[in-house]
């Protein structure tokens, strides 16, 4: 579970995700090796506010599920 205040590095994208969605993630900067920080989580925990490459993005937690992540300390 992604937590506000934590930073993550993307290790890889799952090969089984839809090609269109994969291209969307890549276009937003969600590429292997990229780092992002979770700024805040919606009250019900579904939406996450993320900063990646100086860009603010809001995504559902399930939309990030195809990413293999590592916590950066």
N, C-alpha and C positions, 0 to 999 in steps of 0.2 A: 504494500500500500504506500503510495506516494504521500509524503508529509510536507506541509508548508515549512519553509525555511531550509529544506534540504536541497542540495544540488546533486544532479545525476549526470552521468555520461552514457551516451547511447552506444552499446556494444554492437548490436546488429538489429535489423528488422526481420521479422518472421517472413519466410518465403511464401507462406500460404495465404498472405493477405491479398485482397483484391488489388489488381494492378492500378486501377484508377486512384484508390485510396493511398496506395504506396507512393504514387507520383505526387499526390497532394502533400503527404508528409515530407517528402524530399524537397518539394518546392518551398515549404515553410522552414526548411533548415534542419529537419529531423533526420540527419545523416549520421552514419557511424562515426564515432569520435566527437560528435558535437556535445556540448555541455548545456544544460538548462537548469533553471532554478524554479521550484514551485513557490509562488508568492503567497497564494491563499487558496483555500478550499471552500466551496459553497457550503452553506449550513447543512444541507442534506448529503454532502460529500460527493456528489456526482461531478460537478464542474470544477476544473482546476484552472487557476490563473497562472500562466507560465511565462517566464522571460527566457527566450532563446535567441542568441545572436542579436541582442539589443532590440528585439521585437517582442511585444506582448501578445500572447495567444491564449485563448480560453478553449479548452477541450474537455470532453467527458473522459472519465477515468478509463472506460472501456475502449476509447479510441487510442489510448496509449498502451493497451494490453499487448499488441503485437510487437512492442519494442522490448528488447532485452537490455536492461539497465543495470548500472552499478552506481552505488551511492558514493559521492565524492565528499571527503571530509576536509 
